[in-house]
Amino acid sequence: MTGRIAPILLLALAAVAPASADHGGALRTETNPVWAAVVWAVTAFLVGMAIIAIVTVLTRRRRQP
């Protein structure tokens, strides 16, 4: 059984190996992919911080006079 699976796996690997991460179209970025990743990471971090700040303000308990 293993003897028949190995060639199939090698053929599948050979067929998939040439695939690249460049999807083209609207998903394509003209800048360095590392910079694009950094920009998206910073954006996600800032959105997360904004959500935490909003939740903190909305759930803050009022002091009793």
SULMO-V566879 format. One record per residue. PSI is psi in degrees with one decimal (NA if undefined). OMEGA is omega in whole degrees, 0 to 359 (NA if undefined). Layout:
BEGIN
psi=PSI omega=OMEGA
psi=PSI omega=OMEGA
END
This chain:
BEGIN
psi=-43.3 omega=181
psi=-32.5 omega=180
psi=-27.2 omega=180
psi=-27.0 omega=183
psi=-35.7 omega=183
psi=-48.5 omega=179
psi=-34.3 omega=178
psi=-43.1 omega=179
psi=-39.3 omega=178
psi=-40.5 omega=177
psi=-41.3 omega=179
psi=-41.8 omega=179
psi=-40.2 omega=179
psi=-33.5 omega=180
psi=-32.3 omega=184
psi=-27.2 omega=186
psi=-39.1 omega=182
psi=-8.5 omega=182
psi=140.9 omega=179
psi=169.6 omega=183
psi=-2.2 omega=180
psi=106.0 omega=184
psi=-19.7 omega=181
psi=-178.5 omega=177
psi=-142.0 omega=184
psi=-22.4 omega=181
psi=-8.6 omega=184
psi=139.6 omega=177
psi=136.7 omega=182
psi=-12.2 omega=181
psi=-178.8 omega=177
psi=132.6 omega=181
psi=-28.6 omega=179
psi=-42.8 omega=178
psi=-37.6 omega=177
psi=-41.1 omega=179
psi=-39.9 omega=179
psi=-42.8 omega=180
psi=-44.4 omega=179
psi=-36.5 omega=179
psi=-43.3 omega=178
psi=-41.1 omega=178
psi=-45.0 omega=179
psi=-39.0 omega=178
psi=-44.6 omega=180
psi=-37.9 omega=177
psi=-41.8 omega=177
psi=-41.9 omega=178
psi=-38.6 omega=178
psi=-41.1 omega=179
psi=-43.4 omega=179
psi=-41.9 omega=180
psi=-43.3 omega=180
psi=-44.5 omega=179
psi=-39.3 omega=179
psi=-44.3 omega=180
psi=-41.5 omega=183
psi=-27.4 omega=182
psi=7.3 omega=180
psi=136.3 omega=179
psi=141.2 omega=178
psi=142.3 omega=177
psi=143.2 omega=176
psi=131.7 omega=180
psi=NA omega=NA
END
